[in-house]
Amino acid sequence: MTRLFFALLKLWTISISFTFASPGNCEEIISEKVKKSLKLAGFSCEEKNLGNCTYAECTGTLPNYPRPVLFSIPSEASEFRLHFHGHKLGVYPDYEKSLSSMIKSFSLNAELCQSRQITAFPDSLGKCKTYDEVLKDKAGFDVFFNDLNAVSGQHLKTLPFHISAHSGGGRTVARLLNAQFPVAQVTIFDGIYSDVQKRSLIDWYQKAEGKLVLASVKGMSPETYTTQLKKELGLIIKSSKIKVKGTDFDVHESDRFIHYSRLAGQEGSTKAHYDVLTQTWPKSR
């Protein structure tokens, strides 16, 4: 009887140890399963080594989306992020080449590798023309997400969903929120340019329980709309100052809300408009 008791106790102890170890294993398994599914769907995957950190960039197309989509897949993942970039005007070539080149230009490689987010970057032409044409309503998003889940083996649906955008991509996020898809976090980098976009963020924040992260450059339209948004939400704000990569930021925080605000500085408003994404992306993870 005593031997049986200790045998059962040992078995129970091993079982408990596997139970506590399983979350990390599951995160690693999800990353590998998504990568494998993308390869089977015709995506080309390239391993990226950054010191002791390794992640994959998988690029390909969806059945009903006319532009390439790049997936960044860290070794372990516990969240899915979909990011919409801004306008491509043919003026800033460093940011407007391939999706992989754009990510490198924004200095996001290390952040993507160290995060636990599988991040998808769909490409768009011109002034977010592809987003406006394909992802213009709930029906368009339904098809897009069906295709996204199909090529990734349906594994992304098990992860919390984070939506983000830079600049003109902000209006795509507004349409997604208006379609009432469940979202755990919304992040906009200098990308609120209308009352319609502001209203969609306010409605989402008031109805949902997710986190809202905004970053803006003082003196530009997104800063003005963000200031209005804070007032209309009636948030109790705690303000502080931080320095990020040599740049001073005002930080305004409340429950489920954070706003990073910086001056344009000597580099000018246009450069700051791009740098604010580089500087605050790690703060939005």
N, C-alpha and C positions, 0 to 999 in steps of 0.2 A: 504493500500500500504506500509505504514511504517512498520507494523508488518511483512508483507511478506518479505520486504527487510532484516530486522534483522534476520528473520528465515533462509533466504538463506545465510546470512553472517555467522551465527552460524554453519550451515551445512558445508559451505566452510572451516571454520576454523578447524572443526573436521576432515574434509577430509585431510587438509594440515598436521595436527598433525600426522595422521596415515601414511601419505606419508613419513615423515621424520623418523618415528619410524620403518618403515618396514625393512630397511637393517639388523638391529640386529635380528629382528624376523625371517627373511629369513635365516640368518646364523644358528639360533637355529633349525629352521624347517629342514634344510638340514641335520644337524647332526642326528636328530631324525629319519628322513626318511632313511638315509643310514643305521643306526643301525637296524631299523625295517626290511629293505630289506635283510640285512646280516643274521638276525635271520631266516627269511623265507627261505633263501638259505642254512640253516643248520649250520651256524656259531654259535659258543658258545661265548656269550658276558659276560664279567665280569666288574662290576663297580669298579673303583679305586678312593679312597678318599685320597687326599693329603691336609690336612688342610681344607681350604675353597674352594679348587679346586677339581672338580670331572670330570673324563673322563672315557671312556669305552675302553677296549681291546677286540676285537672280532677276534677269531681265527677259521679258517676253510680251506677248499680247493676249488680251482677252477676246473671246469670240465676238462680242458686240461693242468693243471699244477700239476706235481707229488708231490710237497712239500707243507707244510702248508703256509698260508699267514695270517699275523696278521695286523689288522686295528686298529690304535689308533684314537679315535674319541673324540675330545673335545666337550664341551657343545655348543660352537658356532664355525662355520667354514666358512672361506671365501677363502680357497685354498686347493688344493690336492697335496700331496707330495708322491712320490714313491722312496723308498730307498733300495739300494742293498748293503748288507754287504760284507765283504771281505772273504778271505780264512778261511776254518776250517781245521786246521792241526792236531787236537788232542793234541795240546801242551798247549793251553791256555783255560782250561775248563770253566773259569768264563764267557768267551765270546762265547762259542761254545755249550751251552746247548739249551734249547728251545728259541724261539724268544722272549718270555716275559722275560726270564732270561737274554738274551743278552741285551735287552733294559735297564734292571735294572743295569747290569754290566757297561754299558756306562753312567749310571746316567742320563738317558734321561726322566725318568717318569715325573718329575716336568716340564721340558721344553715342553713335549708333551701335558701336561694338560693345561698349561698356553698359549699355542699357539692357533692360529685359523686355524691350518692345520689338515686336516684328512690325516694321514700318513699310507701308506701300506708298510709292510716289507715282501716280499716274501723270503722264506727260500731257501738255496742252499747247496748242499753237497760238501765236499772237497774243491778243489781250484776253487770255483765258477763253479763246474761241471754242476750243473743243469741249471744255467744261460747260460753257453756256449752251452749246448745241446738243450735247449728249446727256448731261446731268442737269436738265432744266426743270424737272418735276419728279414727283414720287415714282412714276412709272419708269423713268430713266434710271433712277437710283436703284429701283427693284431689280432691273435687268443687270445693272453693274454689280450689285452685291451678289446676285445669283452666280454670275460668272466668276467673281472674285472667290467666292466660297468653293465653287467647283474646281478651279485650278489649284486651290490650296488644300484640297481634300476634306473640306468642311471643318477643318480644325480651328480656324480663326473664330468661329462662332462661339467657342467655349471660353474666349478671352474677353475681358473688359475692353470696351471700344473707346478709343481716344481719337478725336478729329482735330486737325490743325490746318492752318493756312498762313501764307505770307502774302501781303499786299492784295492784289486783285483777286486772289484765291478766296478771300474772305466772303465774297458774295456766294460762292459755291457752298461754303459751310452754312450760310444763312438759308439757302434753299434746302439743304439736307435737314437742318433743324426744323424748318417749317413743315417738312414731310413727316416729322415726329418719329424719327428713328431713335431707338434708345442709345444714349451716349453717356459715358461715364465722365469724360472730360472734354472741354473745348478750349483750344489755344489759338489765339489770333495774333500774329506778328505784324503790327503796323498795317492792319487790313480792314478797318471799319471805315467805309466811305459814304455811308448813306443812313438816313433815318430807318429805312427798311431793314438794313443789316443790324443796326442797333436794337430795333424792336424785336427781331428774331432772337437775339441773345438775351434780352430782358425776359421775354416770354419763356424761353428754355430754362433760364436760371430760376425763375419763380415756380415753374411747374416741376422741374426735375430736382434731383439731389446731387448732381454732378458738380465738378470743380470748373471754374472759369478762370483762365490765365490770359492776360492781355499785355502786350508790350507795344510801346509807341515812342515816337520822337517828338519832342516839344516843338510847337509851331506848325505841325502838320495836321491834316484833317483827322486822322485816326485818334490823335491826342484829344482833339475837341470832342469827338463823339464819345470817347471813353470817359471823359470828365462828365458829360451829360448822362451817360449810362449809370455812373456811380450815384449821381444825385437822384435819378429817377428810381433806382433800386432802394434808395434810402439806407445804404449800407453804413454801418458804424466802422469807420476806417482807422486803422493803426498805421502810422507812417514811420518810415525809417530810411536810412541811406546805406547803400552798399557800393563797393567798387568791383566791377567785373572786367577782368582783362584790361585794367588801366582806365576804364570808363566809369564815371559816377552815375549811379541810378538812384532815383527816388522810388521807394517801394511802398505801395499802398495795399494793405491786407485787411481782409474781413473773412467771415465764415465762408468757406468754399470759393473765395475770390482773392486774386492777387493781380496787381498792375505794376509793371516795370516801366519807368519813364526816364528818358535821357535827353540831354541837349544834343543838337546836331554836332557841335564842336567844330574844330578847325577843318575837318574833312568835308563838311557840308552836309546838307539834309539828304541828298541822294545816296551818298555812301553810308550815312548813318541808317538810312532806311533798310539797307541790306545787312549792315553790321548788327543791327538790333536782333535779328534772327540768330546769327552766330552766337551772340553774347547771351541770349536768354533761352535758347533751346534747352541747354542742360537744366535750367531752372524749371522747365515745364514737364519734366519727366515724372 
